[in-house]
Amino acid sequence: KSLSRSSVRSRMSLKPPKAYNSLQKGALIWDPKPLQVKKIFEALKKGLNEYLEAHQAELDYLSGRHKDTKRNSRLAFYYDLDKQIRSVERYIRKLEFHISKVEELYEAYCIQCRLRDGATNMKQAFSLSPSTKASRESLVELYKNVQECTEDMCFIEGALEVHLGEFHVKMKGLVGFARLCPGDQYEVFVRLGRQKWRLKGKIETDDSQTWDEEEKIFIPNLHEKFEIKVTELRGLATILVGVVTCDSINFFTTKPQAILVDITELGTIKLRLEVLW
């Protein structure tokens, strides 16, 4: 029989996914990846809890100063401290709501995943049994249920992406020792899904580097990894130095992450980036 449920989208009253997520028109992903979603969810929740703990520690510190100030200090300083406390409290409430929303989305995702697995197993069992009118009707209904669950899982993946925040990526330069010479020019191309960042740099006579752009904001994606390509510019010719991919799973943290990526197989040229979530 049918699962007899209203669509998860109408029940959860979720906002329409933003233009950059997986549900963008023409970019629908009908192949949910539960294992990848689980890894991102755990990393995201851990990072959000780190932010929550940091701001809770800040609130405790300010509250302690607030009590001391109330007894012996200037009135203006007391009110300024009170204003800081209220600001941190509001941010903590936002973080707590953010965490609860992420947990709600992932719980709904897991439910749809289990329903889809159950319907898929039943469909396989019916397909192996003797064909009758009742079994054929059941197969049609089960196929419909699998499609509905798959669609709802894709929708939740898109809704979850809205809560992933932003990655601020800073260019820190190339490292190559003898491979980098004054006058050399390079182009670095960074891609995350449909988001692209192309920048050019030059090695100066004092071995310093100048780049035409230093920072780019990327919106995290559940299914895509960072792809980095470095080419050397020689007049009208371009020479490919290397192409690498970089997973973003470790970037969901409160501290800026320094990244040193081997561009060549032997590591003779490396790329230094800094990612702040």
N, C-alpha and C positions, 0 to 999 in steps of 0.2 A: 504493500500500500504506500501511498504518498506520505511524505514526512509531515504533512499537514502543519506547516509553519509559515508565518509571514516572512517576507524577505528580511534578512538581517540588516539590510540598508535602511528600510523603513523603521524597523524596531529601534535601531541605535540612534536615529536622528543625527547622523553625522553630516558635517559640512562637506560640500562638494570638494573633491581633491583639487589641489592647485595644479597649475598648468605644467609644472615641471615633473610631476610624479608619474608612476607607471601607468596610470589610467588616462594619460593624455591621448586625445583622439588620434587614431592611426598608430598608437604604440601600446595597444592592449596586450597584456601578458596573460595568456590563458594557461599558463603552466606554473602554478604556485610552487614555491620552494620552501616547504616547512622547516627544513633543517637550517637553511640560510636565515629565515625569519627568526628562528629561535636564537641563533648566534647574535644577530643584531639586537634582538629584544634584550637578551641578557647583558650585552655590552652597554646598551642604552640605559637600562635600569641601574646598572652599576654606576655609570657616569652621573646620572641624575641624583643618585643617593650620595655620591661624593660632593656634588654641589650643595645638596641639602645639609650634609654634615658640616661643610665649611661655613655656610651661612648660619647654622645653628650655633656653631662655636663663636662666630662673630657676634651673634645676638647675646649669648651668655656674657661675653666680654663687655659689651656695651651696657648691658643691664647691671653688671657689677659696678661699672664707673658711674652709672646713673644713680645708684643708691648712695655712693660716696659723695657725688656732686650735690645731691639733694640736701645733704647735711651741711656742707661747707664749700660753697663756690658761688660764682657769679650767676645771676638769673639768666642772662643771655646765653651763656655756655650751657646751662641746664636745658634750656628749651631747644638749642641746637642738637644736643645729644638725644633728647626726646624725639626729635624729628628723624634722626638717623635710625633710632630703634624702630619707629613705626614703618620706615621704608624697608628695613630688613625683614620685619614681620610680614609685610605685604608680599615681598618676594618669596619668602618661605611658603606662604599659602599658595602662591602661584606654582611653585615647584611641587608641592604636595598634590595639587590638582593635576598637574602635568603627569606625575607618576601614576596617579590613579587612572587617568585616561588611557595611558599606555598599557597598563595592566588590564583594563577593561577590553581594549582592542585585542590584546593578545589572547585573553581568555575566550573571546568570541571566535577568534581565528582557530584556536585549538578545537573548539566545539565543532565548527564547520569541517575541520580536517578529519575528526573522528567520524562524523556523519558521512563524509565522502568515502573514507576508507571502508566503512560498513556497507554502504551502497555498492561500492566497487566489488567487494567480496561476494555479496549476494548476487550481483549481476553475473559474476564468473560462475557461481554455483548453478544458477538457473540456465546459463548457456550450455552447461555440461549435461543437464537433465533432458529427458525426452521432450521434444517439442509438442506443446499443446496450446490451445487457445489461451488458457489461463497463464501459462508460462510466458508466452509471447507478450501478453498484456503487462505482466510483471516486469519483463525485460524493458519494455518501453518506458514504464513508470520509473524504474530504477535508473535508466539512462538519463531521464529528465532530472532525477534527484542528484545524480553525479554532476550534471551540468550546472544546476543551481548552486550546489555547494562550491564548485570550482569558481563560479562567477562571484559568489560572496567572499571567498578567500582572496580573490584578486582585488576586490573592492576594499577589503580590510587592509591588505598590503599597501594600497594607495593611500588610505586614510592614515596608516601608521607612518608613512614617509613624511607626512605633514608635521609630525612631532619629532623629527630627527635633528632639527636645528640647522646650523651652518658650520662649514669648515672654512676657516680663514687660512689660506695657504700662502706662505711667504717664501720668496726666492732667496736663498742664501748663497748661491753660486755653485760653480763646478769645482771639483777637486781632482787633480790629475797629475800633480808633481811635474815630471819631465814632459808629459804629453801636452800640457798647456803652455803655449809660447806667446809672448807679446805680439799683438796684431791678429791673433786667431779670433775668428768670429763663429758663434754658435747660435743655433735656434733650438729652443726647448718647447715642445708641444705636450700639454697635459690635457687629458680628456677624462671626463667622468660621465658616462652615458652620453647625453646630447650636449653637455656643457664642455666648452673648450677654452683653453688658455694658451695663446701662442706668444712667446716673447723672445727677443733677440739680445745677445750680449757680446761683449768684446773684452779680450784680455789686454789690459793696458801695459805700458812699459815698466811700471813699478809692480807688476804682477797682480794689481788689483783688478776688479771686474766691474763693468758698468752694464746694467740691464735696463731696457726701455720700460719695464714694468716690474714692480716688486711684490705686489699682493693681489690675490684673486679670491673671491668668495665662491665656494661650491656648495650646492645643496646635496646632502648625502642621499644615496640611492640604495635600496635594498638589494638590488640584483647586480649592480655594476661595480667594478673595481677601477681604481685609477690606472690609466694607461699613460706611460711617459715615453716620449720619443725625443732623442737628441740627434741633431744633424750638424755637421760642420759646414760652414759657408766658405767656399773658395771661389771668389769671383762670381761667375754665372753658374758654377757647378755646386752641387750639394752632395756631401758624403754622409751616409747614415752611420752614426756612431753606435747606436743601440736602441732597442725597444724593450721596456720592462713593464710589468703590471704590479700594482701595490694594493693590498687589501686595506680597507679603512676600518676594520673591526677594532683596532687598538686606538683609534683616535677619539673615542667617546670618553674623554677624561677631562678633569678640570685643569690640568697642567699642559702647557704647550709641548708638543711632541717634536723632538728633533729627529729628522729622518735622513739617513745617508744611504742612497740607493746606488747599487752597482749598475752602471749603464752598459759597460762592456763585460763580456764573459769573465775576463781575468780581473776585473775590478780596477783597471788602469785609469778609468775615468768614472768618477762618482758624482752624483748630484745631491746637494744639500738643500733640504726644504724644512720649513717649520710649519706645523699644523696646530691651530688653536680652534677648539670646538666651542 
